[in-house]
């Protein structure tokens, strides 16, 4: 009757970007998981951010004749498949990831055409996206990412905001976990597992303290300090009977991460997972997983220097169990 609780890459609603940071122990995300979540991601994305983005990019297309778009933590290229057709003009996508297998899939999967029928070209680059500099972003029209921010540290998000500001480059950063999960029907263990999962998302790994549910607020502050106009919109997954396989995979990862954070929950979590997977298979479980989409449009005038952060939040506080 029992089912194993497994905290595996991607099962908790995260994305391919964890494999982009410098930590060589970061999980790799399977193409199967990324394919499984792609339709739910597309349905969740905040399309209301596209009009201000297109308005901002119109002058770039007029000036240079094309858009250069960098997709950070591209995975299999889902963002490119979704966004290219929603932006006008010739586009050149530069796909960043650490996993060469995912890069190969992404390179063949982002084809276009653009929204007005213009061609879309692609190149790939393998490396650590947390070290991108303003010079790396020179000539870039737009930076995009999915499920990335919650897997970064505060300093890494601050550096990304600084690089975008100095390069005068807008950023569309989607599907950041915000720590809100609604399950219907409710279960007495829902809240305790959610709290443990959110703590797991904020854990220290490889010497890096992940932002988890705080990522959207931290990114908003980082871009705003540099004069950017920041728009944030909700982009929740809505999982029901039509997405049972994705719901089941998400459940395994969500419960697994919570029990990894709180080993004392393992026995109750195992029973909970069995109940929830049975309801999922029967088509009676509904889940809403909260995310935010963020659009940062750069300031028009000179960028003022931003004070160096007083505290490095990449390490654990004194006394915390690692």
Residue frames as qw, qx, qy, qz and C-alpha x, y, z in Angstrom:
[[0.000, 0.883, 0.470, 0.000, 0.00, 0.00, 0.00],
 [0.313, -0.802, 0.052, 0.506, 2.77, 2.44, 0.89],
 [0.628, 0.706, 0.068, 0.319, 4.58, 4.59, -1.65],
 [0.658, -0.166, -0.121, 0.724, 8.11, 5.87, -1.25],
 [0.020, -0.974, -0.096, 0.205, 8.58, 9.52, -0.41],
 [0.733, 0.107, 0.229, 0.632, 11.20, 10.73, -2.85],
 [0.005, -0.899, 0.011, 0.438, 12.69, 14.21, -2.97],
 [0.668, 0.120, 0.488, 0.549, 13.87, 14.23, -6.56],
 [0.169, -0.220, 0.220, 0.935, 14.80, 17.01, -8.94],
 [0.205, -0.115, -0.463, -0.855, 11.83, 19.01, -10.14],
 [0.303, -0.414, -0.852, -0.106, 9.11, 17.19, -8.27],
 [0.209, -0.561, -0.533, 0.598, 8.44, 20.08, -5.94],
 [0.248, 0.902, 0.348, -0.052, 7.47, 22.55, -8.61],
 [0.258, -0.738, 0.321, 0.534, 10.95, 23.80, -9.26],
 [0.707, 0.692, -0.026, -0.146, 12.61, 24.04, -12.64],
 [0.894, 0.273, -0.090, 0.345, 15.83, 23.32, -14.46],
 [0.166, 0.877, -0.232, 0.387, 17.72, 26.27, -13.09],
 [0.713, -0.650, 0.262, -0.025, 19.05, 24.50, -9.99],
 [0.888, 0.031, 0.256, 0.381, 21.56, 22.83, -12.27],
 [0.438, 0.798, 0.046, 0.411, 22.83, 26.24, -13.38],
 [0.324, -0.912, 0.216, -0.131, 24.47, 27.50, -10.24],
 [0.253, 0.688, -0.667, 0.129, 28.05, 26.87, -9.30],
 [0.608, -0.337, 0.646, -0.314, 27.23, 24.03, -6.90],
 [0.333, 0.304, -0.822, -0.348, 28.31, 20.86, -8.66],
 [0.076, 0.131, 0.955, -0.256, 26.00, 18.86, -6.41],
 [0.463, 0.258, 0.124, -0.839, 22.91, 20.69, -7.73],
 [0.642, 0.223, 0.724, -0.117, 20.25, 18.31, -9.07],
 [0.025, 0.111, -0.661, -0.742, 19.83, 17.58, -12.74],
 [0.570, 0.309, 0.366, -0.667, 16.32, 17.81, -14.10],
 [0.453, 0.107, 0.844, 0.268, 14.99, 15.09, -16.35],
 [0.152, 0.010, -0.492, -0.857, 13.53, 15.90, -19.75],
 [0.271, -0.428, -0.844, -0.175, 10.48, 13.86, -18.71],
 [0.215, -0.605, -0.528, 0.556, 9.76, 16.15, -15.76],
 [0.033, -0.366, 0.130, 0.921, 10.27, 19.28, -17.85],
 [0.199, -0.142, -0.712, -0.659, 7.96, 17.94, -20.57],
 [0.258, -0.498, -0.821, 0.104, 5.38, 16.99, -17.96],
 [0.166, -0.638, -0.396, 0.639, 5.20, 20.50, -16.55],
 [0.214, -0.011, 0.358, 0.909, 5.43, 22.47, -19.81],
 [0.156, -0.547, -0.618, -0.544, 1.69, 22.76, -20.50],
 [0.433, -0.739, -0.469, 0.215, 0.95, 23.73, -16.89],
 [0.403, -0.374, 0.027, 0.835, 3.68, 26.36, -17.05],
 [0.097, 0.215, 0.491, 0.839, 2.27, 27.76, -20.28],
 [0.287, -0.671, -0.612, -0.304, -1.23, 27.95, -18.84],
 [0.500, -0.674, -0.361, 0.408, 0.06, 29.66, -15.69],
 [0.451, 0.009, 0.077, 0.889, 2.27, 32.36, -17.22],
 [0.042, 0.721, 0.380, -0.578, 1.01, 35.90, -16.64],
 [0.469, 0.459, 0.504, 0.561, 0.12, 37.05, -20.15],
 [0.052, -0.963, -0.265, 0.016, -0.77, 40.49, -18.81],
 [0.451, -0.682, 0.261, 0.514, 2.96, 41.27, -18.69],
 [0.628, 0.209, 0.531, 0.529, 3.35, 40.82, -22.44],
 [0.251, 0.882, 0.317, 0.243, 1.83, 44.12, -23.56],
 [0.234, -0.946, 0.187, 0.128, 4.21, 46.32, -21.50],
 [0.651, -0.336, 0.534, 0.423, 7.10, 44.10, -22.57],
 [0.567, 0.480, 0.517, 0.424, 6.19, 44.35, -26.27],
 [0.086, 0.982, 0.141, 0.090, 5.80, 48.13, -25.95],
 [0.435, -0.786, 0.345, 0.270, 9.27, 48.38, -24.40],
 [0.643, -0.149, 0.617, 0.429, 10.86, 46.14, -27.04],
 [0.546, 0.757, 0.356, 0.038, 9.29, 47.94, -30.02],
 [0.098, 0.954, -0.255, -0.121, 12.03, 50.57, -30.10],
 [0.507, -0.479, 0.682, 0.219, 14.71, 47.87, -29.86],
 [0.674, 0.340, 0.625, 0.198, 13.35, 46.11, -32.93],
 [0.376, 0.914, 0.149, 0.016, 13.15, 49.42, -34.79],
 [0.145, -0.894, 0.398, 0.142, 16.71, 50.33, -33.81],
 [0.322, -0.485, 0.793, 0.179, 18.52, 47.03, -34.36],
 [0.582, 0.270, -0.547, -0.538, 16.19, 45.07, -36.62],
 [0.718, -0.098, -0.686, -0.062, 15.97, 42.10, -34.24],
 [0.621, -0.673, 0.211, -0.342, 15.70, 40.97, -30.63],
 [0.491, 0.321, -0.765, 0.266, 18.49, 39.14, -28.80],
 [0.729, -0.496, 0.029, -0.471, 16.96, 37.11, -25.97],
 [0.249, 0.361, -0.849, 0.296, 18.93, 35.23, -23.32],
 [0.816, -0.359, -0.229, -0.392, 17.07, 32.38, -21.60],
 [0.014, -0.543, 0.739, -0.400, 18.76, 31.54, -18.29],
 [0.375, -0.057, 0.869, -0.319, 18.33, 27.95, -17.14],
 [0.488, 0.224, -0.384, -0.751, 16.60, 27.12, -20.39],
 [0.681, 0.016, 0.679, -0.274, 16.02, 23.43, -19.71],
 [0.522, 0.246, 0.748, 0.327, 14.50, 21.97, -22.85],
 [0.106, 0.071, 0.362, 0.923, 13.56, 25.41, -24.21],
 [0.010, -0.629, -0.775, 0.057, 9.98, 25.72, -22.94],
 [0.042, -0.726, -0.185, 0.661, 10.21, 29.49, -22.46],
 [0.037, -0.334, 0.532, 0.777, 11.44, 29.95, -26.03],
 [0.010, 0.300, 0.884, 0.358, 8.64, 27.80, -27.40],
 [0.057, -0.732, -0.637, 0.234, 6.09, 29.87, -25.49],
 [0.122, -0.766, -0.096, 0.623, 7.50, 33.39, -25.80],
 [0.274, -0.172, 0.553, 0.768, 8.98, 33.52, -29.30],
 [0.065, 0.470, 0.754, 0.453, 5.55, 33.31, -30.90],
 [0.188, -0.840, -0.488, 0.142, 4.28, 36.11, -28.66],
 [0.242, -0.717, 0.129, 0.641, 6.97, 38.66, -29.54],
 [0.642, 0.755, 0.113, -0.071, 7.35, 40.35, -32.94],
 [0.177, 0.880, -0.430, -0.094, 10.38, 40.76, -35.16],
 [0.768, 0.325, -0.526, 0.168, 13.35, 38.57, -35.99],
 [0.641, -0.693, 0.253, -0.213, 14.70, 36.96, -32.82],
 [0.594, 0.394, -0.661, 0.233, 17.99, 35.39, -31.81],
 [0.779, -0.579, 0.022, -0.239, 17.75, 33.25, -28.69],
 [0.325, 0.504, -0.727, 0.335, 20.84, 32.47, -26.61],
 [0.849, -0.387, -0.248, -0.262, 20.03, 29.48, -24.43],
 [0.040, 0.592, -0.680, 0.431, 21.98, 29.12, -21.17],
 [0.903, -0.349, -0.018, -0.249, 22.16, 25.91, -19.18],
 [0.288, -0.647, 0.705, -0.036, 24.72, 23.80, -17.39],
 [0.723, 0.024, 0.687, -0.067, 23.38, 20.47, -18.68],
 [0.035, 0.362, -0.640, -0.677, 24.61, 19.68, -22.22],
 [0.105, 0.280, 0.937, 0.182, 21.85, 17.15, -22.80],
 [0.134, 0.748, 0.534, -0.371, 19.16, 19.70, -22.01],
 [0.027, 0.648, -0.249, -0.719, 20.92, 22.28, -24.19],
 [0.072, -0.080, 0.838, 0.535, 20.82, 19.88, -27.14],
 [0.094, 0.552, 0.829, -0.003, 17.08, 19.37, -26.69],
 [0.038, 0.781, 0.264, -0.566, 16.49, 23.10, -26.32],
 [0.076, -0.449, 0.481, 0.749, 18.48, 23.94, -29.45],
 [0.013, -0.126, -0.861, -0.492, 16.27, 21.70, -31.55],
 [0.042, -0.576, -0.802, 0.153, 13.05, 22.64, -29.76],
 [0.041, 0.745, 0.188, -0.639, 13.03, 26.45, -30.14],
 [0.472, 0.227, 0.626, 0.577, 12.19, 27.05, -33.77],
 [0.170, 0.322, -0.028, -0.931, 9.77, 29.95, -34.08],
 [0.327, 0.502, 0.109, 0.793, 8.47, 31.68, -36.06],
 [0.067, -0.110, -0.386, 0.913, 8.05, 34.94, -34.18],
 [0.271, 0.529, 0.630, -0.500, 4.64, 36.45, -33.63],
 [0.411, 0.707, -0.052, -0.573, 4.73, 38.31, -36.93],
 [0.916, 0.388, 0.100, -0.001, 6.17, 35.37, -38.88],
 [0.206, 0.842, -0.494, 0.071, 9.77, 36.55, -38.65],
 [0.804, 0.165, -0.551, 0.150, 12.54, 33.95, -38.27],
 [0.623, -0.721, 0.257, -0.163, 13.90, 32.74, -34.94],
 [0.667, 0.443, -0.552, 0.232, 17.51, 31.59, -34.61],
 [0.798, -0.594, 0.041, -0.096, 19.14, 29.83, -31.68],
 [0.503, 0.489, -0.626, 0.341, 22.54, 29.33, -30.12],
 [0.807, -0.534, -0.250, -0.019, 23.48, 27.61, -26.86],
 [0.220, 0.644, -0.535, 0.501, 26.00, 28.37, -24.15],
 [0.808, -0.349, -0.467, 0.086, 26.95, 26.17, -21.23],
 [0.351, 0.305, -0.441, 0.768, 28.01, 27.64, -17.92],
 [0.279, -0.451, -0.649, 0.545, 27.15, 29.24, -14.59],
 [0.044, 0.726, 0.408, 0.552, 24.44, 31.87, -15.05],
 [0.467, -0.820, -0.262, 0.204, 25.09, 33.32, -11.58],
 [0.528, -0.429, 0.176, 0.712, 28.29, 34.89, -12.91],
 [0.404, 0.656, 0.435, 0.467, 26.82, 36.84, -15.81],
 [0.305, -0.405, -0.097, 0.856, 28.21, 40.38, -16.00],
 [0.334, 0.771, 0.162, -0.518, 26.92, 43.54, -17.69],
 [0.082, 0.555, -0.642, -0.522, 29.51, 42.89, -20.40],
 [0.225, 0.083, 0.962, 0.131, 28.01, 39.43, -20.99],
 [0.288, 0.649, 0.664, -0.234, 24.61, 41.07, -21.48],
 [0.025, 0.522, -0.245, -0.817, 25.85, 43.73, -23.92],
 [0.272, 0.154, -0.648, -0.694, 23.56, 43.79, -26.94],
 [0.063, -0.291, -0.951, 0.083, 20.89, 41.73, -25.18],
 [0.288, -0.361, -0.302, -0.834, 17.31, 42.88, -25.69],
 [0.741, -0.413, 0.000, -0.530, 15.71, 40.72, -23.00],
 [0.091, 0.275, -0.918, 0.271, 16.68, 38.29, -20.24],
 [0.776, -0.235, -0.194, -0.553, 14.19, 35.54, -19.48],
 [0.132, 0.217, -0.929, 0.268, 14.03, 32.63, -17.03],
 [0.736, -0.342, -0.311, -0.494, 11.50, 30.19, -15.62],
 [0.881, -0.452, -0.134, -0.025, 11.53, 28.78, -12.08],
 [0.638, 0.403, -0.322, 0.571, 14.94, 30.33, -11.49],
 [0.086, -0.704, 0.251, -0.659, 14.73, 33.03, -8.81],
 [0.768, -0.539, 0.119, -0.325, 13.72, 30.79, -5.91],
 [0.963, -0.023, -0.051, 0.262, 16.82, 28.65, -6.54],
 [0.464, 0.561, -0.210, 0.652, 19.22, 31.60, -6.22],
 [0.461, -0.421, -0.449, 0.639, 20.66, 33.43, -3.23],
 [0.001, -0.929, -0.258, 0.266, 19.94, 37.05, -2.37],
 [0.261, -0.654, 0.387, 0.595, 23.40, 38.07, -3.57],
 [0.358, 0.083, 0.772, 0.518, 22.95, 36.21, -6.88],
 [0.186, 0.775, 0.597, 0.096, 19.62, 37.90, -7.52],
 [0.140, -0.895, -0.013, 0.424, 21.16, 41.25, -6.64],
 [0.340, -0.393, 0.580, 0.627, 24.00, 40.62, -9.09],
 [0.320, 0.403, 0.766, 0.387, 21.53, 39.65, -11.84],
 [0.062, 0.907, 0.401, -0.112, 19.51, 42.81, -11.25],
 [0.248, -0.777, 0.227, 0.533, 22.70, 44.87, -11.36],
 [0.382, -0.109, 0.700, 0.594, 23.88, 43.30, -14.60],
 [0.246, 0.635, 0.688, 0.252, 20.51, 43.88, -16.25],
 [0.063, -0.929, -0.221, 0.289, 20.39, 47.48, -15.05],
 [0.278, -0.653, 0.388, 0.588, 23.86, 48.33, -16.31],
 [0.287, 0.035, 0.780, 0.555, 23.17, 46.64, -19.64],
 [0.404, 0.224, -0.005, -0.887, 19.80, 48.47, -19.91],
 [0.324, 0.011, -0.884, -0.336, 18.18, 45.09, -20.35],
 [0.685, -0.263, 0.092, -0.673, 14.63, 44.17, -19.28],
 [0.048, 0.168, -0.974, 0.141, 13.99, 40.87, -17.51],
 [0.760, -0.160, -0.184, -0.603, 10.98, 38.56, -17.61],
 [0.103, 0.271, -0.904, 0.313, 11.38, 36.09, -14.73],
 [0.692, -0.194, -0.264, -0.643, 8.48, 33.68, -14.40],
 [0.875, -0.196, -0.413, -0.160, 7.12, 30.93, -12.16],
 [0.181, 0.399, -0.668, 0.602, 8.94, 31.74, -8.94],
 [0.514, -0.418, -0.746, 0.072, 7.58, 29.68, -6.04],
 [0.154, -0.582, 0.126, -0.789, 5.87, 31.91, -3.45],
 [0.056, 0.118, -0.838, 0.530, 5.14, 29.36, -0.72],
 [0.579, 0.101, 0.317, -0.745, 1.37, 29.18, -1.11],
 [0.203, 0.011, -0.933, -0.298, -0.26, 25.81, -1.82],
 [0.618, -0.002, 0.285, -0.733, -3.99, 25.03, -1.70],
 [0.130, 0.039, -0.974, -0.179, -5.23, 21.44, -1.72],
 [0.627, 0.030, 0.180, -0.758, -8.87, 20.45, -2.07],
 [0.583, -0.743, -0.255, -0.206, -10.11, 18.52, -0.19],
 [0.076, -0.777, 0.485, -0.395, -8.09, 19.74, 2.78],
 [0.838, -0.112, -0.499, 0.190, -6.09, 17.44, 5.05],
 [0.548, -0.833, -0.042, 0.064, -4.97, 18.12, 8.65],
 [0.741, -0.316, 0.224, 0.548, -1.31, 17.69, 7.62],
 [0.506, 0.736, 0.238, 0.381, -1.40, 20.22, 4.75],
 [0.081, -0.975, 0.101, -0.179, -0.20, 23.24, 6.74],
 [0.659, -0.621, 0.388, 0.173, 2.63, 21.42, 8.54],
 [0.775, 0.162, 0.431, 0.433, 3.98, 19.95, 5.32],
 [0.356, 0.852, 0.171, 0.344, 3.73, 23.33, 3.58],
 [0.307, -0.924, 0.223, -0.031, 5.73, 24.99, 6.36],
 [0.741, -0.368, 0.479, 0.293, 8.39, 22.29, 6.21],
 [0.688, 0.469, 0.380, 0.403, 8.57, 22.50, 2.42],
 [0.157, 0.957, 0.022, 0.242, 9.02, 26.27, 2.52],
 [0.504, -0.769, 0.378, 0.110, 11.83, 25.87, 5.04],
 [0.796, -0.001, 0.487, 0.359, 13.43, 23.33, 2.69],
 [0.507, 0.748, 0.252, 0.346, 13.22, 25.86, -0.15],
 [0.069, -0.955, 0.192, -0.214, 15.16, 28.32, 2.03],
 [0.902, -0.356, 0.097, 0.224, 17.81, 25.76, 2.98],
 [0.061, -0.809, 0.529, 0.250, 21.57, 26.11, 2.73],
 [0.938, 0.174, 0.281, 0.107, 23.06, 23.86, 0.03],
 [0.736, 0.359, 0.072, 0.569, 26.62, 23.93, -1.24],
 [0.388, -0.258, -0.186, 0.865, 27.26, 26.95, 0.98],
 [0.103, -0.213, -0.318, -0.918, 24.41, 28.88, -0.66],
 [0.213, 0.357, 0.696, -0.585, 21.23, 29.96, 1.13],
 [0.072, 0.367, 0.724, 0.579, 18.38, 29.64, -1.36],
 [0.218, -0.080, 0.095, -0.968, 15.71, 32.32, -1.45],
 [0.032, 0.350, 0.933, -0.075, 12.78, 29.97, -1.95],
 [0.034, 0.764, 0.639, 0.083, 9.44, 31.75, -1.40],
 [0.218, -0.792, -0.099, 0.561, 11.21, 35.07, -0.69],
 [0.527, 0.020, 0.468, 0.709, 12.64, 35.29, -4.20],
 [0.195, 0.717, 0.497, 0.448, 9.98, 37.47, -5.81],
 [0.280, -0.945, -0.156, 0.064, 10.13, 40.10, -3.07],
 [0.584, -0.522, 0.279, 0.555, 13.94, 40.11, -3.04],
 [0.472, 0.243, 0.527, 0.664, 14.09, 40.46, -6.83],
 [0.040, 0.872, 0.416, 0.256, 11.50, 43.24, -6.81],
 [0.395, -0.879, 0.017, 0.267, 13.57, 45.19, -4.29],
 [0.614, -0.278, 0.406, 0.617, 16.82, 44.57, -6.19],
 [0.364, 0.452, 0.521, 0.626, 15.47, 45.84, -9.51],
 [0.111, -0.921, -0.350, -0.130, 13.55, 48.72, -7.90],
 [0.515, -0.703, 0.079, 0.484, 16.71, 49.98, -6.16],
 [0.438, -0.139, 0.490, 0.741, 18.21, 50.39, -9.63],
 [0.232, 0.382, -0.063, -0.893, 15.32, 52.47, -10.91],
 [0.098, -0.094, -0.878, -0.459, 13.53, 49.72, -12.83],
 [0.636, -0.072, 0.035, -0.768, 9.77, 49.60, -13.20],
 [0.023, 0.104, -0.991, 0.081, 8.78, 46.24, -11.73],
 [0.706, -0.069, -0.126, -0.694, 5.48, 44.52, -12.42],
 [0.066, -0.144, 0.970, -0.183, 4.59, 41.32, -10.53],
 [0.710, -0.021, -0.183, -0.680, 1.61, 39.12, -11.39],
 [0.666, -0.209, 0.676, -0.237, 0.47, 35.76, -9.98],
 [0.559, 0.386, -0.617, -0.398, 1.05, 32.69, -12.17],
 [0.590, -0.275, 0.680, -0.338, -0.32, 29.72, -10.23],
 [0.210, 0.054, -0.936, -0.277, -0.41, 26.15, -11.39],
 [0.685, -0.029, 0.260, -0.680, -3.99, 24.84, -11.29],
 [0.184, 0.236, -0.945, -0.135, -3.79, 21.07, -11.17],
 [0.720, -0.001, 0.325, -0.613, -6.80, 18.81, -11.38],
 [0.839, 0.092, 0.531, -0.082, -8.00, 15.59, -12.95],
 [0.701, 0.713, -0.012, 0.002, -6.72, 16.69, -16.36],
 [0.329, 0.730, -0.536, 0.269, -3.14, 16.82, -15.02],
 [0.885, -0.444, 0.034, -0.134, -3.01, 13.78, -12.76],
 [0.883, 0.134, -0.149, 0.425, 0.48, 12.68, -13.77],
 [0.263, 0.580, -0.227, 0.737, 1.98, 16.10, -13.09],
 [0.547, -0.652, 0.095, -0.516, 0.05, 16.38, -9.82],
 [0.959, -0.266, -0.070, 0.061, 1.38, 13.01, -8.65],
 [0.715, 0.279, -0.189, 0.613, 4.98, 13.95, -9.49],
 [0.039, -0.662, 0.170, -0.729, 4.59, 17.30, -7.77],
 [0.755, -0.567, -0.007, -0.328, 3.14, 15.61, -4.68],
 [0.933, -0.089, -0.163, 0.308, 6.05, 13.18, -4.39],
 [0.499, 0.382, -0.186, 0.755, 8.55, 16.01, -4.56],
 [0.275, -0.671, 0.049, -0.687, 6.59, 18.34, -2.27],
 [0.843, -0.506, -0.008, -0.184, 6.11, 15.76, 0.48],
 [0.890, 0.067, -0.164, 0.419, 9.62, 14.38, -0.01],
 [0.310, 0.533, -0.205, 0.760, 11.23, 17.80, 0.41],
 [0.497, -0.660, 0.071, -0.559, 9.12, 18.52, 3.50],
 [0.935, -0.354, -0.020, -0.014, 10.15, 15.21, 5.10],
 [0.729, 0.293, -0.209, 0.583, 13.78, 15.78, 4.18],
 [0.001, 0.612, -0.211, 0.762, 13.57, 19.05, 6.09],
 [0.558, -0.396, 0.409, -0.604, 11.60, 17.47, 8.94],
 [0.351, 0.179, -0.916, -0.077, 12.56, 13.77, 9.28],
 [0.203, 0.097, 0.793, -0.566, 10.10, 13.44, 12.17],
 [0.599, 0.347, 0.093, -0.716, 7.30, 13.82, 9.61],
 [0.164, 0.304, -0.850, -0.398, 8.38, 10.78, 7.59],
 [0.103, 0.213, 0.966, -0.106, 5.83, 8.26, 8.91],
 [0.300, 0.637, 0.480, -0.524, 2.89, 10.65, 8.79],
 [0.237, 0.610, -0.357, -0.666, 4.12, 11.98, 5.46],
 [0.003, -0.118, 0.940, 0.319, 4.18, 8.49, 3.97],
 [0.179, 0.471, 0.840, -0.200, 0.57, 7.91, 4.95],
 [0.223, 0.711, 0.135, -0.653, -0.37, 11.38, 3.70],
 [0.124, 0.449, -0.630, -0.622, 1.28, 10.76, 0.35],
 [0.087, 0.150, 0.973, 0.152, -0.59, 7.48, -0.07],
 [0.214, 0.644, 0.617, -0.399, -3.92, 9.21, 0.63],
 [0.189, 0.721, -0.101, -0.659, -3.16, 12.07, -1.71],
 [0.044, 0.309, -0.791, -0.526, -1.92, 9.87, -4.57],
 [0.168, 0.345, 0.924, -0.010, -5.05, 7.71, -4.28],
 [0.226, 0.750, 0.389, -0.484, -7.22, 10.83, -4.53],
 [0.086, 0.605, -0.443, -0.656, -5.12, 12.07, -7.45],
 [0.070, -0.048, 0.929, 0.361, -5.59, 8.78, -9.31],
 [0.158, 0.543, 0.811, -0.149, -9.33, 8.97, -8.67],
 [0.164, 0.476, 0.375, 0.778, -9.46, 12.50, -10.10],
 [0.365, -0.805, -0.462, -0.073, -10.81, 14.03, -6.89],
 [0.539, -0.531, -0.093, 0.648, -7.77, 16.10, -5.85],
 [0.328, 0.871, 0.140, 0.339, -7.34, 19.73, -6.83],
 [0.633, -0.429, -0.061, 0.642, -4.09, 21.65, -6.17],
 [0.261, 0.939, 0.032, 0.224, -3.16, 25.29, -6.67],
 [0.743, -0.241, -0.033, 0.623, 0.60, 25.94, -6.46],
 [0.036, 0.974, 0.107, -0.197, 1.40, 29.62, -6.12],
 [0.650, 0.051, 0.203, 0.730, 4.01, 31.31, -8.32],
 [0.077, 0.867, 0.082, -0.486, 4.81, 34.88, -9.34],
 [0.650, 0.460, 0.269, 0.542, 5.87, 36.28, -12.73],
 [0.278, -0.781, -0.035, 0.558, 8.04, 39.40, -12.64],
 [0.568, 0.635, 0.221, 0.475, 8.78, 41.91, -15.38],
 [0.398, -0.695, -0.014, 0.598, 11.52, 44.49, -14.74],
 [0.510, 0.758, 0.218, 0.344, 11.81, 47.33, -17.27],
 [0.615, -0.114, -0.150, 0.765, 15.07, 49.30, -16.98],
 [0.094, -0.805, -0.205, 0.549, 15.27, 52.93, -15.99],
 [0.558, 0.780, 0.191, 0.206, 15.49, 55.41, -18.83],
 [0.038, 0.947, -0.272, 0.167, 18.17, 57.59, -17.25],
 [0.336, 0.532, -0.717, 0.300, 21.62, 56.92, -15.78],
 [0.819, -0.354, -0.451, -0.011, 21.80, 54.05, -13.30],
 [0.253, -0.813, 0.366, -0.376, 22.86, 55.21, -9.85],
 [0.349, 0.304, -0.848, 0.259, 25.40, 53.11, -7.94],
 [0.774, -0.457, -0.285, -0.332, 23.74, 50.68, -5.53],
 [0.310, -0.682, 0.583, -0.315, 25.27, 50.34, -2.03],
 [0.431, 0.206, -0.878, 0.038, 26.95, 47.03, -1.33],
 [0.751, -0.465, -0.368, -0.290, 24.78, 44.74, 0.78],
 [0.284, -0.715, 0.498, -0.399, 25.82, 44.89, 4.45],
 [0.640, -0.276, 0.689, -0.199, 25.32, 41.17, 5.10],
 [0.331, 0.283, -0.812, -0.388, 26.18, 38.18, 2.95],
 [0.755, -0.076, 0.327, -0.564, 23.15, 35.90, 3.10],
 [0.691, 0.349, -0.588, -0.233, 24.79, 32.99, 1.31],
 [0.353, 0.164, -0.861, 0.329, 25.73, 31.19, 4.54],
 [0.530, -0.551, -0.634, -0.113, 23.69, 29.88, 7.48],
 [0.314, -0.794, 0.184, -0.487, 23.10, 31.81, 10.69],
 [0.046, 0.437, -0.811, 0.388, 25.09, 30.74, 13.73],
 [0.412, -0.076, 0.775, -0.473, 23.91, 27.48, 15.16],
 [0.774, 0.299, -0.017, -0.558, 21.73, 26.38, 12.24],
 [0.701, -0.103, 0.696, 0.113, 21.89, 22.71, 11.35],
 [0.279, 0.549, -0.488, -0.618, 23.14, 22.36, 7.78]]
